Amino acid sequence: MSKQIHEHGIVAVVRLDDLSTAVDVARALIAGGVTAIEYTFTNPRAGEAIASVREAVGSSGAIGAGTVLDSETARIAILAGAEYIVTPTFKQAAVELCNRYGIPTVVGAFTSTEMLTAWEAGADYIKVHPASLGGPKYFKDVLAPLPFLRLIPSGGVTPENAADFINAGAVAVAMGGNLVDGKTVAEKDWAKITERAKGLSASVKAAISAKAGS
């Protein structure tokens, strides 16, 4: 999962009421260069989707579970095959369970105190949500005294500002409805999702390369 994050810089957040096409969504995203894909437990069938997608895409994607609120859900997700766990807030028991089984975590936080608390508890990445409140400048300001944090903005990331978050110090961006939305999925327009993924991937990769060369 870490390789997918650092090389590609994107986590696709799939939050849908109907997950019957979860495999098709994953294949469309992977075809566009977005290989880290998170299925959220706002849908109770997320575990089934994760298992199906893992079997279908194999090592070509890193499939995770999102909106994990407690250690019980984390365990369900891990047993379903989740390769990483994303929480909206810091839950120490969930982080401890994931660390026990060697499963990376992306832990939700917003203030510097919340971020550092999650990091010290063993979080691998910090999901800053909603990123729209502070924008890219907030990331730069937070990382000035805490440069070791690995931040991923979520909530408010768009194709237009994704590169700005990378330039401000984020290691990756998380994008939901701007990448995978219910209308496009209902229409089964997989080509549109692939094209969105390609455009986002190109923008983010360029920002990562520019930052590495500076």
VOBA-1610 file (N, C-alpha, C; in pm, whole numbers, padded with zeros to 5 digits, always signed):
BEGIN
Met+00083-00120+00000Met+00000+00000+00000Met+00086+00125+00000Ser+00194+00123+00079Ser+00283+00240+00084Ser+00342+00270-00053Lys+00377+00164-00127Lys+00431+00184-00261Lys+00328+00252-00351Gln+00203+00207-00342Gln+00097+00266-00424Gln+00079+00413-00389Ile+00086+00444-00261Ile+00069+00581-00215Ile+00182+00670-00265His+00304+00630-00240His+00418+00717-00270His+00448+00727-00418Glu+00421+00623-00495Glu+00448+00628-00638Glu+00338+00700-00714His+00213+00674-00674His+00101+00728-00751His+00035+00849-00687Gly+00040+00858-00554Gly-00007+00977-00485Gly-00157+00998-00482Ile-00234+00893-00503Ile-00380+00909-00507Ile-00447+00791-00436Val-00549+00823-00357Val-00637+00720-00301Val-00778+00752-00351Ala-00839+00658-00422Ala-00977+00676-00467Ala-01071+00630-00358Val-01164+00716-00320Val-01261+00682-00215Val-01394+00648-00283Val-01432+00521-00275Val-01555+00475-00339Val-01664+00467-00233Arg-01752+00567-00236Arg-01863+00575-00138Arg-01994+00570-00217Leu-02048+00449-00230Leu-02166+00428-00312Leu-02273+00351-00236Asp-02400+00376-00272Asp-02511+00301-00212Asp-02520+00160-00271Asp-02476+00147-00396Asp-02481+00018-00464Asp-02339-00024-00501Leu-02292-00132-00442Leu-02156-00179-00468Leu-02153-00302-00559Ser-02260-00325-00632Ser-02266-00442-00719Ser-02165-00432-00834Thr-02122-00312-00867Thr-02025-00293-00975Thr-01886-00256-00920Ala-01859-00295-00797Ala-01732-00259-00734Ala-01611-00302-00815Val-01618-00421-00874Val-01505-00471-00954Val-01486-00386-01079Asp-01595-00350-01144Asp-01586-00266-01264Asp-01527-00130-01232Val-01568-00074-01118Val-01514+00056-01075Val-01363+00045-01054Ala-01322-00060-00985Ala-01179-00078-00958Ala-01100-00092-01087Arg-01149-00171-01179Arg-01078-00191-01305Arg-01067-00060-01384Ala-01173+00020-01380Ala-01171+00149-01451Ala-01069+00242-01389Leu-01061+00245-01257Leu-00964+00331-01188Leu-00821+00285-01215Ile-00798+00157-01205Ile-00664+00102-01226Ile-00617+00128-01369Ala-00710+00117-01464Ala-00676+00145-01604Ala-00631+00289-01623Gly-00679+00377-01535Gly-00641+00518-01543Gly-00523+00554-01455Gly-00464+00456-01391Gly-00345+00482-01311Gly-00368+00507-01163Val-00493+00493-01118Val-00524+00509-00975Val-00539+00369-00917Thr-00442+00328-00837Thr-00438+00188-00794Thr-00469+00166-00646Ala-00473+00271-00565Ala-00513+00260-00425Ala-00660+00297-00416Ile-00743+00200-00380Ile-00888+00218-00386Ile-00949+00178-00252Glu-01030+00268-00199Glu-01090+00249-00067Glu-01241+00237-00081Tyr-01297+00129-00027Tyr-01442+00110-00023Tyr-01490+00138+00120Thr-01584+00231+00133Thr-01620+00280+00266Thr-01731+00196+00331Phe-01720+00183+00462Phe-01818+00107+00539Phe-01943+00188+00570Thr-01964+00299+00499Thr-02096+00361+00502Thr-02195+00268+00431Asn-02142+00178+00351Asn-02223+00071+00291Asn-02189-00059+00365Pro-02289-00124+00424Pro-02261-00244+00504Pro-02207-00361+00422Arg-02213-00349+00289Arg-02161-00456+00204Arg-02018-00428+00158Ala-01953-00334+00222Ala-01817-00298+00183Ala-01722-00416+00195Gly-01740-00497+00298Gly-01653-00613+00316Gly-01662-00709+00198Glu-01784-00733+00151Glu-01802-00820+00035Glu-01736-00761-00089Ala-01750-00629-00105Ala-01691-00562-00220Ala-01539-00574-00217Ile-01481-00554-00099Ile-01336-00562-00085Ile-01287-00702-00123Ala-01355-00804-00074Ala-01316-00942-00105Ala-01324-00969-00255Ser-01432-00924-00318Ser-01451-00947-00461Ser-01345-00874-00544Val-01319-00750-00507Val-01222-00670-00583Val-01081-00725-00566Arg-01046-00764-00443Arg-00913-00822-00420Arg-00891-00943-00511Glu-00992-01028-00519Glu-00981-01148-00601Glu-00970-01113-00749Ala-01044-01010-00791Ala-01049-00975-00933Ala-00924-00904-00983Val-00868-00813-00902Val-00757-00730-00951Val-00620-00777-00904Gly-00617-00863-00804Gly-00489-00915-00757Gly-00394-00805-00713Ser-00269-00818-00755Ser-00166-00724-00710Ser-00165-00593-00789Ser-00254-00579-00887Ser-00256-00456-00966Ser-00318-00339-00890Gly-00384-00367-00778Gly-00443-00262-00696Gly-00419-00285-00549Ala-00425-00177-00471Ala-00417-00185-00325Ala-00556-00148-00273Ile-00627-00244-00219Ile-00768-00227-00184Ile-00782-00211-00033Gly-00846-00101+00007Gly-00860-00071+00148Gly-01004-00050+00190Ala-01021-00032+00321Ala-01153-00008+00381Ala-01156+00130+00442Gly-01262+00205+00414Gly-01276+00339+00468Gly-01393+00352+00563Thr-01399+00466+00630Thr-01503+00494+00730Thr-01510+00382+00833Val-01395+00341+00880Val-01386+00238+00984Val-01389+00308+01120Leu-01494+00285+01196Leu-01518+00360+01318Leu-01467+00294+01445Asp-01434+00165+01437Asp-01392+00094+01558Asp-01309-00028+01522Ser-01253-00091+01625Ser-01166-00205+01602Ser-01243-00325+01548Glu-01370-00338+01586Glu-01451-00449+01536Glu-01466-00442+01385Thr-01496-00322+01334Thr-01509-00305+01190Thr-01374-00322+01121Ala-01269-00276+01186Ala-01135-00294+01129Ala-01104-00442+01110Arg-01139-00523+01209Arg-01114-00667+01199Arg-01196-00730+01087Ile-01322-00690+01076Ile-01407-00740+00967Ile-01344-00707+00832Ala-01297-00584+00820Ala-01237-00540+00693Ala-01109-00617+00663Ile-01027-00639+00763Ile-00901-00712+00744Ile-00930-00857+00702Leu-01028-00919+00766Leu-01065-01057+00731Leu-01121-01064+00589Ala-01180-00955+00542Ala-01233-00951+00405Ala-01122-00930+00302Gly-01003-00891+00353Gly-00890-00872+00262Gly-00840-00731+00248Ala-00891-00640+00329Ala-00845-00500+00320Ala-00696-00491+00346Glu-00627-00417+00259Glu-00482-00403+00270Glu-00442-00280+00350Tyr-00537-00193+00378Tyr-00515-00079+00466Tyr-00649-00033+00519Ile-00645+00037+00631Ile-00766+00081+00699Ile-00765+00233+00711Val-00878+00294+00676Val-00892+00440+00684Val-01001+00474+00785Thr-00967+00557+00883Thr-01065+00596+00984Thr-01094+00746+00971Pro-01218+00788+00998Pro-01249+00931+00990Pro-01197+01010+01109Thr-01178+00940+01223Thr-01126+01001+01344Thr-01026+00906+01408Phe-00957+00953+01511Phe-00858+00870+01579Phe-00927+00778+01679Lys-00912+00648+01658Lys-00960+00547+01750Lys-00841+00458+01786Gln-00790+00473+01906Gln-00668+00404+01943Gln-00680+00252+01930Ala-00794+00197+01970Ala-00811+00052+01964Ala-00803+00002+01820Ala-00856+00078+01727Ala-00852+00039+01586Ala-00708+00042+01534Val-00633+00146+01571Val-00494+00156+01528Val-00412+00042+01587Glu-00434+00011+01714Glu-00361-00097+01780Glu-00388-00231+01712Leu-00514-00256+01678Leu-00547-00381+01612Leu-00478-00392+01476Cys-00481-00284+01399Cys-00418-00286+01267Cys-00267-00305+01279Asn-00206-00237+01376Asn-00062-00253+01396Asn-00027-00398+01434Arg-00114-00458+01512Arg-00092-00597+01555Arg-00082-00691+01436Tyr-00165-00664+01334Tyr-00168-00751+01217Tyr-00089-00696+01098Gly-00016-00588+01121Gly+00069-00533+01016Gly-00008-00468+00903Ile-00124-00412+00933Ile-00207-00346+00832Ile-00189-00194+00845Pro-00146-00125+00740Pro-00126+00019+00747Pro-00257+00093+00776Thr-00244+00207+00843Thr-00360+00288+00877Thr-00348+00430+00824Val-00462+00484+00783Val-00474+00624+00745Val-00577+00682+00840Val-00531+00759+00936Val-00617+00801+01047Val-00663+00946+01031Gly-00791+00968+01045Gly-00848+01100+01028Gly-00817+01194+01144Ala-00782+01318+01111Ala-00753+01421+01211Ala-00762+01556+01141Phe-00768+01662+01221Phe-00768+01795+01159Phe-00671+01892+01226Thr-00671+01897+01358Thr-00580+01990+01426Thr-00441+01926+01440Ser-00342+02010+01465Ser-00206+01960+01485Ser-00199+01862+01601Thr-00272+01891+01708Thr-00272+01803+01825Thr-00330+01666+01789Glu-00441+01665+01717Glu-00501+01538+01675Glu-00406+01460+01585Met-00342+01529+01494Met-00249+01463+01402Met-00133+01399+01477Leu-00072+01475+01567Leu+00043+01423+01641Leu+00002+01308+01733Thr-00115+01317+01795Thr-00164+01210+01880Thr-00180+01080+01801Ala-00240+01090+01683Ala-00259+00972+01598Ala-00125+00916+01552Trp-00034+01004+01516Trp+00098+00961+01469Trp+00174+00888+01579Glu+00172+00945+01699Glu+00243+00883+01812Glu+00181+00749+01852Ala+00052+00731+01820Ala-00016+00605+01851Ala+00013+00498+01746Gly+00081+00536+01638Gly+00119+00437+01537Gly+00053+00448+01402Ala-00019+00558+01376Ala-00079+00577+01244Ala+00030+00589+01139Asp+00008+00527+01023Asp+00105+00536+00913Asp+00089+00665+00834Tyr-00035+00706+00817Tyr-00067+00830+00746Tyr-00176+00903+00824Ile-00182+01033+00803Ile-00289+01114+00863Ile-00378+01167+00752Lys-00506+01135+00761Lys-00603+01188+00666Lys-00657+01319+00722Val-00625+01428+00656Val-00671+01559+00702Val-00806+01588+00638His-00909+01590+00724His-01046+01606+00673His-01125+01699+00764Pro-01202+01793+00710Pro-01212+01824+00567Pro-01100+01919+00523Ala-01028+01879+00421Ala-00915+01958+00374Ala-00958+02091+00314Ser-01086+02099+00277Ser-01136+02223+00216Ser-01133+02341+00313Leu-01134+02314+00443Leu-01136+02423+00541Leu-01006+02504+00541Gly-00895+02435+00532Gly-00766+02505+00537Gly-00697+02519+00404Gly-00730+02427+00312Gly-00668+02430+00181Gly-00520+02394+00187Pro-00451+02401+00075Pro-00310+02363+00070Pro-00222+02442+00167Lys-00254+02569+00191Lys-00171+02650+00281Lys-00170+02592+00422Tyr-00280+02535+00464Tyr-00288+02474+00597Tyr-00188+02360+00610Phe-00172+02283+00504Phe-00077+02172+00506Phe+00065+02224+00522Lys+00097+02328+00450Lys+00231+02387+00459Lys+00257+02439+00599Asp+00156+02501+00659Asp+00171+02557+00794Asp+00186+02446+00898Val+00110+02337+00885Val+00119+02227+00980Val+00254+02157+00970Leu+00301+02137+00848Leu+00425+02062+00827Leu+00550+02142+00863Ala+00538+02271+00877Ala+00656+02351+00914Ala+00714+02304+01048Pro+00633+02288+01155Pro+00688+02237+01281Pro+00681+02084+01293Leu+00603+02019+01205Leu+00584+01873+01214Leu+00614+01809+01078Pro+00736+01824+01028Pro+00767+01780+00891Pro+00765+01629+00870Phe+00764+01552+00979Phe+00768+01407+00969Phe+00631+01346+00942Leu+00523+01425+00958Leu+00390+01372+00935Leu+00368+01342+00787Arg+00298+01232+00759Arg+00262+01199+00621Arg+00113+01226+00605Leu+00084+01339+00541Leu-00053+01389+00534Leu-00120+01358+00400Ile-00248+01324+00408Ile-00330+01301+00289Ile-00458+01382+00303Pro-00479+01482+00218Pro-00602+01560+00226Pro-00721+01482+00174Ser-00835+01502+00237Ser-00960+01438+00196Ser-01074+01534+00223Gly-01169+01540+00132Gly-01281+01632+00148Gly-01246+01767+00091Gly-01286+01791-00032Gly-01253+01918-00096Gly-01139+01909-00195Val-01086+01788-00218Val-00981+01772-00319Val-01047+01761-00456Thr-00998+01840-00550Thr-01052+01841-00686Thr-00938+01819-00786Pro-00972+01789-00912Pro-00866+01777-01013Pro-00786+01906-01027Glu-00850+02019-00995Glu-00783+02149-01012Glu-00685+02179-00898Asn-00713+02132-00777Asn-00624+02169-00665Asn-00540+02053-00611Ala-00554+01934-00669Ala-00480+01818-00619Ala-00329+01843-00618Ala-00276+01898-00725Ala-00132+01924-00734Ala-00089+02027-00630Asp-00178+02120-00598Asp-00144+02223-00498Asp-00122+02159-00361Phe-00202+02057-00328Phe-00183+01988-00200Phe-00049+01913-00197Ile-00014+01850-00310Ile+00116+01782-00318Ile+00229+01882-00302Asn+00217+01994-00370Asn+00320+02098-00361Asn+00333+02154-00219Ala+00223+02149-00144Ala+00224+02201-00007Ala+00277+02099+00093Gly+00308+01977+00046Gly+00369+01878+00135Gly+00292+01750+00156Ala+00171+01739+00102Ala+00095+01615+00116Ala+00166+01502+00041Val+00162+01381+00095Val+00225+01267+00027Val+00133+01208-00079Ala+00003+01237-00066Ala-00096+01187-00161Ala-00224+01266-00140Val-00321+01244-00228Val-00453+01305-00211Val-00558+01195-00214Ala-00667+01216-00143Ala-00780+01124-00147Ala-00898+01195-00214Met-00958+01128-00311Met-01068+01190-00384Met-01185+01093-00398Gly-01305+01144-00370Gly-01424+01062-00376Gly-01512+01092-00497Gly-01617+01172-00474Gly-01716+01197-00578Gly-01664+01265-00702Asn-01556+01339-00691Asn-01499+01402-00811Asn-01430+01301-00902Leu-01413+01180-00850Leu-01349+01074-00929Leu-01449+00963-00961Val-01522+00919-00859Val-01623+00814-00876Val-01754+00864-00817Asp-01851+00891-00901Asp-01981+00941-00854Asp-02091+00843-00891Gly-02201+00850-00817Gly-02311+00756-00835Gly-02373+00759-00974Lys-02384+00878-01034Lys-02447+00890-01166Lys-02365+00818-01273Thr-02235+00841-01272Thr-02150+00777-01372Thr-02148+00626-01353Val-02146+00581-01228Val-02148+00437-01201Val-02280+00376-01245Ala-02391+00446-01216Ala-02522+00394-01257Ala-02532+00380-01409Glu-02466+00472-01480Glu-02464+00466-01627Glu-02361+00367-01679Lys-02281+00312-01589Lys-02174+00219-01624Lys-02079+00278-01728Asp-02051+00405-01711Asp-01959+00474-01803Asp-01817+00460-01749Trp-01763+00340-01762Trp-01631+00313-01706Trp-01522+00393-01776Ala-01543+00424-01904Ala-01444+00503-01978Ala-01430+00642-01917Lys-01540+00699-01870Lys-01534+00832-01809Lys-01453+00829-01680Ile-01473+00725-01599Ile-01397+00712-01475Ile-01248+00693-01506Thr-01218+00614-01608Thr-01078+00594-01647Thr-01015+00725-01693Glu-01088+00803-01770Glu-01035+00931-01817Glu-01010+01028-01702Arg-01102+01031-01606Arg-01082+01115-01487Arg-00957+01071-01412Ala-00943+00941-01397Ala-00827+00887-01326Ala-00698+00922-01399Lys-00698+00912-01531Lys-00578+00944-01609Lys-00539+01091-01591Gly-00638+01180-01597Gly-00610+01322-01582Gly-00556+01355-01445Leu-00619+01299-01342Leu-00574+01324-01206Leu-00435+01266-01183Ser-00414+01145-01232Ser-00285+01078-01215Ser-00173+01158-01280Ala-00197+01211-01398Ala-00094+01289-01468Ala-00058+01414-01389Ser-00160+01482-01337Ser-00138+01605-01261Ser-00061+01579-01133Val-00101+01474-01061Val-00037+01442-00933Val+00106+01392-00954Lys+00126+01308-01053Lys+00260+01256-01080Lys+00356+01368-01117Ala+00307+01463-01194Ala+00391+01577-01232Ala+00432+01656-01110Ala+00338+01674-01017Ala+00368+01749-00893Ala+00467+01673-00807Ile+00451+01541-00798Ile+00543+01459-00719Ile+00684+01465-00778Ser+00693+01456-00909Ser+00823+01459-00977Ser+00890+01595-00957Ala+00811+01702-00969Ala+00866+01836-00953Ala+00917+01856-00811Lys+00842+01804-00712Lys+00883+01819-00573Lys+01010+01739-00544Ala+01019+01620-00604Ala+01137+01537-00584Ala+01262+01599-00646Gly+01241+01674-00752Gly+01356+01734-00821Gly+01397+01869-00767Ser+01317+01924-00676Ser+01347+02058-00625Ser+01446+02053-00510
//
